[in-house]
Amino acid sequence: MGCGQQNMKNILSDCKWAGHRLAHIFADGWSTGSHKRKVTLLEAPTGTLLSYYRDIKQEIVHTLLLEEYGVSKKWVIIMDRRQDLM
């Protein structure tokens, strides 16, 4: 992604999460979560969105920094390729 942190915030705030999942690496490996909603500043001043991870049965607030984006880093957005076929 060739964009700055502010552009990434705009992309994430405008992202249509239908058909997309957030993959995040934790201490024991990668988990994929579904987007629940954006988080308000009162709820979590440093967070951007709330995701639910079914495999660990937990909701987590994430701060998604551009420098942490990528398969070799902490998080990626996964798109359901079947939606491309429709």
HELIX and SHEET records of a PDB file:
HELIX    1   1 GLN A    5  ASP A   14  1                                  10    
HELIX    2   2 LEU A   66  GLU A   68  5                                   3    
HELIX    3   3 ARG A   81  LEU A   85  5                                   5    
SHEET    1   A 5 GLN A  58  HIS A  62  0                                        
SHEET    2   A 5 LEU A  49  TYR A  53 -1                                        
SHEET    3   A 5 GLY A  29  LYS A  38 -1                                        
SHEET    4   A 5 HIS A  20  PHE A  26 -1                                        
SHEET    5   A 5 TRP A  75  MET A  79 -1                                        
END                                                                             
